[in-house]
């Protein structure tokens, strides 16, 4: 143990080296500037050499500091992964799920009671997020995402189904405007959705004005309210179609994108995780043709 440096200060050193700033490291770690500076000084005293050059209130890693940072960062990342896997193993009946925001609000959340009735021993905690995710650093067991990005090779994945999209609007809006130019509702999180539909369907519609919303959730709510026609990924509109709040006069067309479940551990080896993903895959309105 005498050969090991003081372990606590390594965390402060890593943050300072990452930001090249004691102030930013202190903010990240919820410490004072002085505490971070003192921790780095402890390491410098232990090694008997400088880890940072200090010039005009700026800091720069020395060659030895760069060497130490590369190895400390790698080791702490591995430790974070081990810690996450330990939490998963020790609390296997509690699953933290990160899900696309609109999919969570318009499909998953309203069905969790049904899942709990089938699997009362498993507790699901939902957070929202889209695109790339670091499962380990965010403390998430599972992420449900569209497959429009590359995830780390070490992640375990299961395809949930192929996405279909189509224009949707309220029945009254369609009745009043089917032979007129239509008001198009866009979502900024997927601004190319209408262009994609035209490409995949080979169709076009007469368009008039346009309006932009921050998320599908808002553009689809606007469509329900009769404010225009929105592009609807099928899982996000299935309930409103069944209730008669929306109609899809042009039907739906397949996209090249699938929804996937991403996990740190092998899905089949975690009973609670496997049950939840299997349940989602069985119930989510995505097409399974061609998927295993």
C-alpha positions as a Markdown table, in Angstrom:
| # | Residue | x | y | z |
|---|---|---|---|---|
| 1 | Unk | 0.0 | 0.0 | 0.0 |
| 2 | Unk | 3.0 | 2.3 | 0.6 |
| 3 | Unk | 3.5 | 2.4 | -3.2 |
| 4 | Unk | 0.0 | 3.8 | -3.9 |
| 5 | Unk | -0.6 | 7.5 | -4.0 |
| 6 | Unk | -3.4 | 9.0 | -1.8 |
| 7 | Unk | -6.5 | 7.8 | -3.7 |
| 8 | Unk | -8.9 | 10.7 | -2.9 |
| 9 | Unk | -6.7 | 13.4 | -4.5 |
| 10 | Unk | -6.6 | 11.3 | -7.7 |
| 11 | Unk | -10.2 | 12.3 | -8.3 |
| 12 | Unk | -9.5 | 16.0 | -7.9 |
| 13 | Unk | -6.4 | 15.6 | -10.1 |
| 14 | Unk | -8.4 | 13.9 | -12.8 |
| 15 | Unk | -11.1 | 16.7 | -12.8 |
| 16 | Unk | -8.4 | 19.4 | -12.9 |
| 17 | Unk | -6.6 | 17.8 | -15.7 |
| 18 | Unk | -9.8 | 17.3 | -17.7 |
| 19 | Unk | -10.8 | 20.9 | -17.4 |
| 20 | Unk | -7.3 | 22.4 | -17.1 |
| 21 | Unk | -8.8 | 24.5 | -14.3 |
| 22 | Unk | -8.9 | 24.1 | -10.5 |
| 23 | Unk | -12.0 | 26.3 | -10.5 |
| 24 | Unk | -14.0 | 24.1 | -13.0 |
| 25 | Unk | -12.8 | 20.9 | -11.2 |
| 26 | Unk | -14.0 | 22.3 | -7.9 |
| 27 | Unk | -17.4 | 23.1 | -9.4 |
| 28 | Unk | -17.8 | 19.6 | -10.8 |
| 29 | Unk | -16.8 | 17.9 | -7.5 |
| 30 | Unk | -18.7 | 20.4 | -5.3 |
| 31 | Unk | -15.5 | 21.4 | -3.6 |
| 32 | Unk | -13.6 | 24.6 | -3.0 |
| 33 | Unk | -10.8 | 25.8 | -5.3 |
| 34 | Unk | -8.5 | 25.5 | -2.3 |
| 35 | Unk | -9.5 | 21.9 | -1.7 |
| 36 | Unk | -8.7 | 20.9 | -5.3 |
| 37 | Unk | -5.4 | 22.8 | -5.2 |
| 38 | Unk | -4.4 | 21.1 | -1.9 |
| 39 | Unk | -5.3 | 17.6 | -3.3 |
| 40 | Unk | -3.1 | 18.2 | -6.3 |
| 41 | Unk | -0.3 | 19.4 | -4.1 |
| 42 | Unk | -0.6 | 16.2 | -2.1 |
| 43 | Unk | 0.0 | 14.1 | -5.2 |
| 44 | Unk | 2.9 | 16.3 | -6.3 |
| 45 | Unk | 4.5 | 15.9 | -2.8 |
| 46 | Unk | 4.0 | 12.1 | -3.0 |
| 47 | Unk | 5.7 | 11.8 | -6.4 |
| 48 | Unk | 8.2 | 14.5 | -5.7 |
| 49 | Unk | 7.5 | 16.3 | -9.0 |
| 50 | Unk | 5.2 | 18.8 | -10.6 |
| 51 | Unk | 2.0 | 17.7 | -12.3 |
| 52 | Unk | 1.0 | 21.1 | -13.5 |
| 53 | Unk | 2.7 | 24.2 | -14.8 |
| 54 | Unk | 1.1 | 27.3 | -13.2 |
| 55 | Unk | 1.3 | 30.4 | -15.3 |
| 56 | Unk | -0.8 | 33.6 | -15.1 |
| 57 | Unk | -3.7 | 32.0 | -13.3 |
| 58 | Unk | -3.7 | 29.1 | -15.9 |
| 59 | Unk | -2.6 | 25.6 | -15.5 |
| 60 | Unk | -1.0 | 23.2 | -18.0 |
| 61 | Unk | -0.1 | 19.5 | -17.5 |
| 62 | Unk | 3.6 | 18.6 | -17.3 |
| 63 | Unk | 4.8 | 15.6 | -19.3 |
| 64 | Unk | 4.5 | 13.5 | -16.1 |
| 65 | Unk | 1.1 | 15.0 | -15.4 |
| 66 | Unk | -0.1 | 14.0 | -18.9 |
| 67 | Unk | 1.2 | 10.4 | -18.3 |
| 68 | Unk | -0.5 | 10.2 | -14.9 |
| 69 | Unk | -3.8 | 11.7 | -16.2 |
| 70 | Unk | -4.1 | 9.1 | -19.1 |
| 71 | Unk | -3.7 | 6.2 | -16.7 |
| 72 | Unk | -5.8 | 7.6 | -13.9 |
| 73 | Unk | -8.6 | 8.5 | -16.2 |
| 74 | Unk | -8.6 | 5.0 | -17.6 |
| 75 | Unk | -8.6 | 3.4 | -14.2 |
| 76 | Unk | -11.3 | 5.5 | -12.8 |
| 77 | Unk | -13.5 | 4.9 | -15.8 |
| 78 | Unk | -13.1 | 1.1 | -15.3 |
| 79 | Unk | -13.9 | 1.6 | -11.6 |
| 80 | Unk | -17.1 | 3.5 | -12.5 |
| 81 | Unk | -18.1 | 0.6 | -14.8 |
| 82 | Unk | -17.4 | -2.0 | -12.0 |
| 83 | Unk | -19.4 | 0.2 | -9.6 |
| 84 | Unk | -22.4 | 0.3 | -12.0 |
| 85 | Unk | -22.3 | -3.5 | -12.5 |
| 86 | Unk | -22.2 | -4.0 | -8.7 |
| 87 | Unk | -25.3 | -1.8 | -8.3 |
| 88 | Unk | -27.1 | -3.7 | -11.0 |
| 89 | Unk | -26.1 | -7.1 | -9.4 |
| 90 | Unk | -27.0 | -6.0 | -5.9 |
| 91 | Unk | -30.3 | -4.4 | -6.8 |
| 92 | Unk | -31.5 | -6.5 | -9.8 |
| 93 | Unk | -35.2 | -5.8 | -9.2 |
| 94 | Unk | -34.8 | -2.1 | -9.6 |
| 95 | Unk | -34.3 | -1.0 | -13.2 |
| 96 | Unk | -33.3 | 2.5 | -14.3 |
| 97 | Unk | -34.5 | 3.2 | -17.9 |
| 98 | Unk | -33.5 | 6.1 | -20.1 |
| 99 | Unk | -36.1 | 6.5 | -22.9 |
| 100 | Unk | -36.6 | 8.8 | -25.8 |
| 101 | Unk | -38.7 | 11.7 | -24.3 |
| 102 | Unk | -41.8 | 11.6 | -26.5 |
| 103 | Unk | -41.8 | 7.8 | -26.6 |
| 104 | Unk | -41.7 | 7.8 | -22.8 |
| 105 | Unk | -44.5 | 10.4 | -22.4 |
| 106 | Unk | -46.8 | 9.2 | -25.1 |
| 107 | Unk | -46.4 | 5.4 | -24.9 |
| 108 | Unk | -44.2 | 3.9 | -22.1 |
| 109 | Unk | -45.3 | 5.8 | -19.0 |
| 110 | Unk | -49.0 | 5.2 | -19.5 |
| 111 | Unk | -48.3 | 1.4 | -19.7 |
| 112 | Unk | -46.1 | 0.9 | -16.7 |
| 113 | Unk | -49.0 | 0.0 | -14.5 |
| 114 | Unk | -49.7 | -2.9 | -16.8 |
| 115 | Unk | -46.1 | -4.0 | -16.6 |
| 116 | Unk | -46.2 | -3.8 | -12.8 |
| 117 | Unk | -49.3 | -6.0 | -12.8 |
| 118 | Unk | -47.4 | -8.7 | -14.7 |
| 119 | Unk | -44.1 | -8.2 | -12.8 |
| 120 | Unk | -44.9 | -6.7 | -9.4 |
| 121 | Unk | -41.5 | -7.6 | -8.1 |
| 122 | Unk | -39.7 | -5.3 | -10.5 |
| 123 | Unk | -39.5 | -1.5 | -10.0 |
| 124 | Unk | -39.0 | 0.7 | -13.1 |
| 125 | Unk | -37.5 | 4.2 | -12.8 |
| 126 | Unk | -37.8 | 6.3 | -16.0 |
| 127 | Unk | -35.6 | 9.2 | -17.1 |
| 128 | Unk | -35.7 | 10.8 | -20.5 |
| 129 | Unk | -33.0 | 11.3 | -23.1 |
| 130 | Unk | -32.2 | 10.8 | -26.8 |
| 131 | Unk | -29.2 | 9.8 | -28.8 |
| 132 | Unk | -25.8 | 8.7 | -27.5 |
| 133 | Unk | -25.7 | 7.8 | -23.8 |
| 134 | Unk | -23.0 | 6.7 | -21.3 |
| 135 | Unk | -24.9 | 4.1 | -19.4 |
| 136 | Unk | -22.2 | 3.8 | -16.7 |
| 137 | Unk | -21.7 | 7.4 | -15.9 |
| 138 | Unk | -25.4 | 8.1 | -15.9 |
| 139 | Unk | -26.2 | 5.1 | -13.6 |
| 140 | Unk | -28.7 | 3.7 | -16.1 |
| 141 | Unk | -29.3 | 0.0 | -16.6 |
| 142 | Unk | -31.1 | 0.3 | -19.9 |
| 143 | Unk | -31.6 | 2.9 | -22.7 |
| 144 | Unk | -34.3 | 2.8 | -25.3 |
| 145 | Unk | -33.2 | 4.6 | -28.4 |
| 146 | Unk | -33.7 | 5.0 | -32.1 |
| 147 | Unk | -30.8 | 3.3 | -33.9 |
| 148 | Unk | -29.6 | 6.5 | -35.7 |
| 149 | Unk | -26.2 | 6.6 | -33.9 |
| 150 | Unk | -23.3 | 4.2 | -33.1 |
| 151 | Unk | -23.0 | 3.0 | -29.5 |
| 152 | Unk | -20.0 | 1.4 | -27.8 |
| 153 | Unk | -19.0 | -2.0 | -28.9 |
| 154 | Unk | -19.3 | -3.3 | -25.3 |
| 155 | Unk | -23.0 | -2.5 | -25.0 |
| 156 | Unk | -25.5 | -5.3 | -25.3 |
| 157 | Unk | -28.4 | -4.5 | -27.6 |
| 158 | Unk | -31.8 | -5.9 | -28.6 |
| 159 | Unk | -33.9 | -4.6 | -31.5 |
| 160 | Unk | -37.4 | -3.7 | -30.5 |
| 161 | Unk | -38.9 | -3.2 | -34.0 |
| 162 | Unk | -38.8 | -1.2 | -37.2 |
| 163 | Unk | -40.1 | 2.4 | -37.1 |
| 164 | Unk | -43.0 | 3.5 | -39.4 |
| 165 | Unk | -44.0 | 7.1 | -39.8 |
| 166 | Unk | -47.0 | 8.9 | -41.3 |
| 167 | Unk | -48.8 | 12.3 | -41.3 |
| 168 | Unk | -51.5 | 12.6 | -38.7 |
| 169 | Unk | -54.1 | 15.2 | -37.8 |
| 170 | Unk | -57.4 | 15.5 | -36.0 |
| 171 | Unk | -60.4 | 14.2 | -37.7 |
| 172 | Unk | -62.0 | 17.7 | -37.8 |
| 173 | Unk | -58.9 | 19.2 | -39.3 |
| 174 | Unk | -58.8 | 16.6 | -42.1 |
| 175 | Unk | -62.5 | 17.0 | -42.8 |
| 176 | Unk | -62.1 | 20.8 | -43.2 |
| 177 | Unk | -58.8 | 20.8 | -45.1 |
| 178 | Unk | -58.4 | 17.6 | -47.0 |
| 179 | Unk | -58.8 | 19.5 | -50.3 |
| 180 | Unk | -56.8 | 22.5 | -49.3 |
| 181 | Unk | -53.2 | 23.4 | -48.6 |
| 182 | Unk | -52.2 | 21.9 | -45.2 |
| 183 | Unk | -50.4 | 23.5 | -42.3 |
| 184 | Unk | -47.4 | 21.4 | -41.5 |
| 185 | Unk | -46.2 | 21.0 | -37.9 |
| 186 | Unk | -42.5 | 20.2 | -37.5 |
| 187 | Unk | -40.4 | 19.1 | -34.5 |
| 188 | Unk | -36.9 | 20.6 | -34.0 |
| 189 | Unk | -35.6 | 17.3 | -32.5 |
| 190 | Unk | -36.1 | 15.6 | -35.9 |
| 191 | Unk | -36.4 | 18.4 | -38.3 |
| 192 | Unk | -36.0 | 16.1 | -41.3 |
| 193 | Unk | -39.0 | 13.9 | -40.5 |
| 194 | Unk | -41.3 | 15.3 | -43.2 |
| 195 | Unk | -38.5 | 15.1 | -45.9 |
| 196 | Unk | -37.9 | 11.5 | -44.8 |
| 197 | Unk | -41.5 | 10.6 | -45.2 |
| 198 | Unk | -41.7 | 12.1 | -48.7 |
| 199 | Unk | -38.5 | 10.1 | -49.6 |
| 200 | Unk | -39.7 | 6.8 | -48.2 |
| 201 | Unk | -43.3 | 7.0 | -49.3 |
| 202 | Unk | -42.7 | 8.7 | -52.7 |
| 203 | Unk | -45.6 | 11.0 | -51.9 |
| 204 | Unk | -46.1 | 14.7 | -51.4 |
| 205 | Unk | -48.9 | 16.8 | -50.1 |
| 206 | Unk | -50.1 | 20.3 | -50.7 |
| 207 | Unk | -48.5 | 22.4 | -48.0 |
| 208 | Unk | -49.3 | 26.0 | -46.9 |
| 209 | Unk | -47.9 | 27.4 | -43.7 |
| 210 | Unk | -45.5 | 25.7 | -41.3 |
| 211 | Unk | -45.0 | 25.8 | -37.5 |
| 212 | Unk | -42.1 | 24.4 | -35.4 |
| 213 | Unk | -42.2 | 22.8 | -32.0 |
| 214 | Unk | -39.4 | 21.6 | -29.7 |
| 215 | Unk | -40.4 | 17.9 | -29.4 |
| 216 | Unk | -42.7 | 15.4 | -31.1 |
| 217 | Unk | -44.8 | 15.5 | -27.9 |
| 218 | Unk | -45.7 | 19.2 | -28.6 |
| 219 | Unk | -46.2 | 18.9 | -32.3 |
| 220 | Unk | -48.5 | 15.9 | -31.8 |
| 221 | Unk | -50.5 | 17.6 | -29.1 |
| 222 | Unk | -50.9 | 20.5 | -31.6 |
| 223 | Unk | -52.2 | 18.0 | -34.1 |
| 224 | Unk | -54.7 | 16.6 | -31.6 |
| 225 | Unk | -55.8 | 20.2 | -31.0 |
| 226 | Unk | -56.6 | 20.7 | -34.7 |
| 227 | Unk | -53.7 | 23.1 | -35.4 |
| 228 | Unk | -52.3 | 21.3 | -38.4 |
| 229 | Unk | -50.8 | 18.0 | -39.6 |
| 230 | Unk | -47.8 | 16.5 | -37.8 |
| 231 | Unk | -45.4 | 13.7 | -38.7 |
| 232 | Unk | -46.2 | 10.8 | -36.4 |
| 233 | Unk | -43.9 | 7.9 | -35.6 |
| 234 | Unk | -46.4 | 5.0 | -35.1 |
| 235 | Unk | -45.6 | 4.3 | -31.4 |
| 236 | Unk | -46.2 | 7.9 | -30.5 |
| 237 | Unk | -49.7 | 8.1 | -32.1 |
| 238 | Unk | -51.1 | 4.6 | -31.6 |
| 239 | Unk | -53.2 | 5.6 | -28.6 |
| 240 | Unk | -54.6 | 8.7 | -30.1 |
| 241 | Unk | -55.5 | 6.8 | -33.3 |
| 242 | Unk | -57.4 | 4.2 | -31.3 |
| 243 | Unk | -59.3 | 6.9 | -29.4 |
| 244 | Unk | -60.2 | 8.7 | -32.6 |
| 245 | Unk | -58.3 | 11.8 | -31.6 |
| 246 | Unk | -56.0 | 11.5 | -34.7 |
| 247 | Unk | -56.3 | 10.1 | -38.1 |
| 248 | Unk | -53.6 | 9.0 | -40.5 |
| 249 | Unk | -55.0 | 9.7 | -43.9 |
| 250 | Unk | -51.9 | 8.6 | -45.8 |
| 251 | Unk | -51.1 | 5.6 | -43.7 |
| 252 | Unk | -47.6 | 4.8 | -42.5 |
| 253 | Unk | -44.3 | 4.0 | -44.3 |
| 254 | Unk | -41.3 | 2.0 | -43.1 |
| 255 | Unk | -38.1 | 3.9 | -42.3 |
| 256 | Unk | -34.5 | 2.4 | -42.1 |
| 257 | Unk | -34.5 | 3.0 | -38.4 |
| 258 | Unk | -35.2 | 0.5 | -35.6 |
| 259 | Unk | -35.7 | 1.1 | -31.9 |
| 260 | Unk | -33.2 | -0.7 | -29.8 |
| 261 | Unk | -32.7 | -1.5 | -26.1 |
| 262 | Unk | -29.1 | -0.9 | -24.9 |
| 263 | Unk | -27.6 | -2.4 | -21.7 |
| 264 | Unk | -24.3 | -2.8 | -20.0 |
| 265 | Unk | -24.8 | -6.4 | -19.1 |
| 266 | Unk | -26.0 | -9.4 | -21.1 |
| 267 | Unk | -29.8 | -9.0 | -21.3 |
| 268 | Unk | -30.5 | -12.7 | -21.1 |
| 269 | Unk | -28.5 | -13.0 | -17.9 |
| 270 | Unk | -30.5 | -10.5 | -15.9 |
| 271 | Unk | -34.0 | -11.8 | -15.3 |
| 272 | Unk | -35.7 | -8.5 | -14.4 |
| 273 | Unk | -34.0 | -6.7 | -17.3 |
| 274 | Unk | -34.9 | -9.4 | -19.8 |
| 275 | Unk | -38.5 | -9.5 | -18.6 |
| 276 | Unk | -38.9 | -5.7 | -19.1 |
| 277 | Unk | -37.3 | -5.6 | -22.5 |
| 278 | Unk | -39.3 | -8.6 | -23.7 |
| 279 | Unk | -42.5 | -7.0 | -22.4 |
| 280 | Unk | -41.7 | -3.7 | -24.2 |
| 281 | Unk | -40.9 | -5.6 | -27.4 |
| 282 | Unk | -44.1 | -7.5 | -27.3 |
| 283 | Unk | -46.3 | -4.5 | -26.7 |
| 284 | Unk | -44.7 | -1.6 | -28.5 |
| 285 | Unk | -46.3 | -0.9 | -31.9 |
| 286 | Unk | -43.3 | -1.5 | -34.1 |
| 287 | Unk | -43.0 | -3.9 | -37.0 |
| 288 | Unk | -40.9 | -7.0 | -36.3 |
| 289 | Unk | -40.6 | -8.3 | -39.9 |
| 290 | Unk | -37.0 | -9.3 | -40.5 |
| 291 | Unk | -36.0 | -9.0 | -36.9 |
| 292 | Unk | -35.0 | -12.0 | -34.7 |
